[in-house]
């Protein structure tokens, strides 16, 4: 079975020997089909195997449950579950090996699906970096000449904040994943990767336009969030790219408290950005990522925005957020 998917600036040819693996992989790849055009073509072939692979050393990259080694032919990756992947650089092809026993959903934990997603994201991020794109775990909102990168820990409020800004008339590049690239004159450009939000049903309490999300299927067993295309709620608010001017770091607190905003120095901005991407152990790749993020940090004004969990209960909060964000993100002495 063979299917073609545009995934950001790449074209992915997905091949598999099992319809179940093909369907699960397609669910992941379809999240990145927001771009209308793609250029380089990469092949991913998913195999079913009776064997499990031992963990590698991780001389190229180490993540929780995933190790990647650099080899003479390309890259090899292994998961703690025994799933593995191999990249042949000369063929520009990844082969992913999923153990046969993982196909039995009745006996295998549901988080095994995450192993396939982890391997597919490794394939995509590695390919994007090879063509000069740096993936960021961040959102972005845009109004006129302002484009603010939105950062927060996982489940830390990026999506809710993005929805709040759309409610105010802003536009967006997405709430969770972006691509960063430097232009020929070293100006940073952000590109959208996904046109879908993962929304918590309680978002409706503050922003009723999202509707009753409980009628939609769960995004996963680990979260109450539902997957919803942005254009289903806010038409013509999705942008393909923008030049970033600001960064907003969200810190959400469990107790009620006044909104507080404080400017970020250039060093703090770089530190925040470093936490929004995966940096391989490989020296050459790490240098590329660090250089790009350092250039981006010098072009941004930053603000740390502290919010209580009840922040959106008062409609006037959004007025205050916009005012504080603009004031606090004015240049300070540490920003060149």
N, C-alpha and C positions, 0 to 999 in steps of 0.2 A: 504494500500500500504506500503510495507516494502523494504528498500534498505540498503545495508551495505557500509560504506565509511571509509577508513583509513584516519585519521586526525592526522598527526604527530605520536606520540607514542601511540595513542588510536585508537580503532575501534568503529565507531559510527553506531548503528542500528537506522535508521530513519523510523518512522512510522507516517502516517498522514491519516486523513479522507477526505482529499480534494486534488485533483491532482494539483491545482494551488499552494497551500502552499507547497506541496512536491517539485514541480519544483523550486520554489523560494529558498527553503532551500537547495536543491541539488546544486544550483548555488554557494551558499556560501561554503558548505562543500567540493565541488570539488576543491576549491582553495588550500586545505590543504592535497591533496592526493599525495604529492611528495614522501613521505616515502613508501618504498616497503613492510615493515612489520609493524605490530602494535600488541599490546598485550591486555591490559585491554579493555573490551567492555562496552560501555555506551549506554543506550537507550534514544532516544529523540522521544517523541510522540507529534505531533502537532494537536491540536483540533480547530475546529471552534466553536465559542460561540456567543450567542446573547448579552452577558453582557460585560461591561468594568470594569476593576478593579481600585479602588482608589489607589493613591500613598502610598507606605509604608514609614516608618521612615528612612530606610537606615542605620540600626545599623551595617550592615556588609560591605556595600559599597554604596557610592554615586557618581554617574556620572551625566553628563548633560542629563536630561530626563530619567534616570534609577536609581531606588533605590532597594537595596537588603537587606533583613532582614535574620538573622540567627534564626532558629526555632528549636524546639525539634526534628522534623523529618528531617530537612536539611536546605534548603534555599528557600526563596520566593522572587520573583522579580516583579516589576511593571514598566511600561513605562507611560509617561504623556499621551500618546494616549489612554491608557486603556488596552493595551496588557499586558499579565502577564505570569509568569512561576513559577513552583514549582519543587523542587528537593527533592526526597525521597532517603535519604542516604542508607537505608537498602536495597532498591530495585536497587540502583544505576541507577536511572531513572529520567529524566526531563520530565515534561508535560508542553508544551507551549500552551497558549490559545490566539488565534487571533480572534478579533471581526469579525463577518460575514460581516459587512459593509465595511471592508477593502478590500474585494474581488472585489469591483466595482471600477476599475481603472479610470472610467470616472468621478467619483465624489470625489474620495479620493486623496489627495496630494501624489505625487510619493515618498516623503520622508518617507511615512508609511512603505515602504519596508525596510528602515533603522532600524525600530523597530524590525523586525524579525531578521535582521542581528545582531543587538546589543544583542538580547537575545541569539542567537546561539554563538556569540563570548564570552558572559558571560559563557555559558555552557562549551565551550572548554577551556577557560583560567582557570576556576575554577578546571576543571578536570586535566589539565596539572599541576597546582600547587600542587594538591593533591599527585601527583606522583613525586614531586621534581623538576619540570620544571618551569622556570620563562620565560614568554613570553616577548619579547622586541620589541618595535616599532622602528626598526632599520634595516639597511642593513649591508652587510659585503663583503669585497673583499679580495682576497688571492693571494699572490705571494710568492713562495718558503716557507720560514719559517715565513713570515709575514701574519697576518690576522688582518685587520683593521675593526673595527665596525664603521659604517657610521651613524651619527645622524644629524637631522635637523628638524625644525618644519614641520608640514604637508604642502605639496607643497613647501618645502624649498630647494629642489635640490638633495635629496638622490638618486633618480632614474637616473637623468642626470649624476651625479658624478659616479655612478656605471657603467653606459654605457660607460663613458669616460675611466674608468679603464679597462673594457673589450676590448675596442678599442685598448688599450695599451698592451693587452695580459694577463691581470690578469684574475683570476677566481672569482666566486661569490657564496655566500650562499643565495642570494636573495637581493632585494632592500628595503624591507619594514617590514618583520616580521621574527623573529628568536626565537628559544628556547635556553635558557641557563640552564646548569646543572653543578654541581660540581662533580668531580670524587671522588673516595674513598680517594685520597691523596689531596683533596681540590684544584685541578687544574680546572680552568674554561674551559668548552667545549661549543661551539656554534653549533647548528644544524639548518639546513635549514627547512623551513616550506612550502615555495611556490616556484615554478619554472616558475612563470609568472611575467612579468613586466607590469605595467600600464604606457604607454609611451605617451608623448605629441607629436603630429605630427611634431612640429617644431624641434624635436630632429634630424630629418633627415638633417637639415641644417648643423649641425656639424659632424654628424656620419651617412653618407649616407647608410651604410650597413643595417640600420633598414628598409629601403624601404619606400614606400608610405603608411603610416599608416591611411590615410583618407579613405581607402577602407574598413577598419575594423569597426565593430559597436562600438558606444560609450560605455565606461565603465559605465557612469552614466550621468544624466542630468546636473550635477553640475560641470563637468570638461570635457575638450576636449580630455582627455587621452583615449587611446585604449589598450585593453588587448592582450598581445602577449607572447607566450611561449619563454623562453630564448633560448632553443635549436633550434628554427627556424632560429635564426640569428648566434649565437655562439655555435657551437657544442663542446661537451666535456669540457665546461667551468663551468658547474654546479657541485658544491661539496655538499656532504651530511653533513659534519661536519668539524670543524677546531678548533684549540686552539687559542683564541684571544690574540694578542700581543699589539695592538694599538687601539686607538679610535680617529676618526676624526670628529670634530664638525663643520659642515658647516654653515656659516652665509652668506647669499646672500643679496647683496645690489642692489637697483634699478638703481643706477647711475654707470657709468663707473669708475673704479678705479683699481689701481695695486693690484695684489694678495698679501695678507699678511698672514703669518702664525705665530702663537705664541704658546708656550708650555702651557699645562694645568697642574696645580698642582694636587696632589692626592685628595684634597678636591673638586676641580672643577670637576674632573673626576667623583667622586661619585655623585655630584649634577646633572651632565648631565645624568648619568645612571638612577637616580631616576625619571627623567622626561620622560624616555623611557618605562615605564611600569605603570600599574594601581596598586596602593597599597591599599588594602582593609582597612576599618576602624577596622576590627576585629584584635585584638592585636596579637594573635598567628600567623595568616597568614601574617600580616605585618612584624612581627619579622623574619619570614622565608625569605621573600623577601629582607628585608634590610640586613640581614646577608649575603645572597648570593651576592647581589650587592656590598657590602663592600669588600668581598673577591675578586670579579672580579676587582674592582677599583685598588686594590693593585698590581695586576698582569699586569696592562696596562701602556703604555706610551701614552700621549694624546697631541693633537694639535688642536687649533682652526684655521680654514681655512676660510678667508674672501674673497669672490668672488663678482665681479660685474656681472650684468646680461649679459654683453657682453664678459665674460671671455673666452668662448669657440670659439669666432670668430677667434682668432689667434691660428693656430695649435701648435705653440710653447708653448702655455699655459700648455699643458699636461706635457711637459718636466719640466717646472718650478714647477708645482704642485707636481710632484714626488720628485723633489729635495728638495723643501721647506718642504714637509711632513716628509721626512726622517730626515732632519736636525733638524727641530723643535720638533720632537718627541723623541729626545734623552733624557735620564734621566735628571731630574733637581733635585735640592736639596730637594724638597718637596715630591718626589716620592721614596718610600722605596723599 
